[in-house]
Amino acid sequence: MTDKTWKEIEEEEQERYSLVLEVANLREQNKQLKEALKLIRETDALQKELEVAQSLHKVAVRERDYERTLCDNYKKDYYDLRSLYEGVLSRINKLEDDTRAAIEFADLAEDDKGTEMILEFCEDITKLVGE
């Protein structure tokens, strides 16, 4: 065995200790890198899920807007038909009123077949629509 001085032995021990610390440091860094890689993969997966959710949201918004447009069109058609219906009903009521007024003033005979048919028609339509 060679004679080493205490100083040389101390320096070797110090160097070994530094190497052990460096290895421990490298292992810790390796562990942190693995965790970071795992987080990156999870983030990528979440990003893909977010993109899918965003595209589904866009589709849902388009479908909602389409349904709103249909609903608005149906509503407009309903109001148009309701107005037409009220106009026709108003004319039928006016026909009935005018016919009854003509009977009162003796312009029409109450037992006339045409008068009876007009009044029956008006009554039937009124019963049919329930107004």
Contacts in CASP RR format, 6 or more apart in sequence:
PFRMAT RR
TARGET T0000
AUTHOR 0000-0000-0000
METHOD contacts of the structure
MODEL  1
MTDKTWKEIEEEEQERYSLVLEVANLREQNKQLKEALKLIRETDALQKEL
EVAQSLHKVAVRERDYERTLCDNYKKDYYDLRSLYEGVLSRINKLEDDTR
AAIEFADLAEDDKGTEMILEFCEDITKLVGE
4 12 0 8 1.000
85 129 0 8 1.000
89 125 0 8 1.000
89 129 0 8 1.000
89 131 0 8 1.000
92 121 0 8 1.000
92 122 0 8 1.000
92 125 0 8 1.000
92 126 0 8 1.000
93 122 0 8 1.000
93 126 0 8 1.000
95 118 0 8 1.000
95 122 0 8 1.000
96 118 0 8 1.000
96 119 0 8 1.000
96 122 0 8 1.000
96 123 0 8 1.000
96 126 0 8 1.000
99 108 0 8 1.000
99 115 0 8 1.000
99 118 0 8 1.000
99 119 0 8 1.000
99 122 0 8 1.000
100 119 0 8 1.000
102 108 0 8 1.000
102 115 0 8 1.000
103 109 0 8 1.000
103 110 0 8 1.000
103 115 0 8 1.000
108 115 0 8 1.000
109 115 0 8 1.000
110 116 0 8 1.000
END
